[in-house]
Amino acid sequence: MSDQEAKPSTEDLGDKKEGEYIKLKVIGQDSSEIHFKVKMTTYLKKLLESYCQRQELGMEEEDVIEVYQEQTGGHSTV
């Protein structure tokens, strides 16, 4: 896909003018809400990156991240 096809055109926006804003609400899995006011021409990627930066992990020095490998198949021994 070329860059020209990936960019939104003002024709796709109907009667919306460039520079016009839209209010969006992003709801997280924990039901937290963050409100955004973005231009109609703003890419969704930019909104998602901004949302992810706001939702920090809240980790501190010496915190531990536990990693488990998913087991597929087999059976348990009881």
Secondary structure, DSSP 8 states (H G I E B T S, - for coil): --HHHHS--GGGGTT--TT-EEEEEEE-TTS-EEEEEEETT--HHHHHHHHHHHS-----TT----------S-----
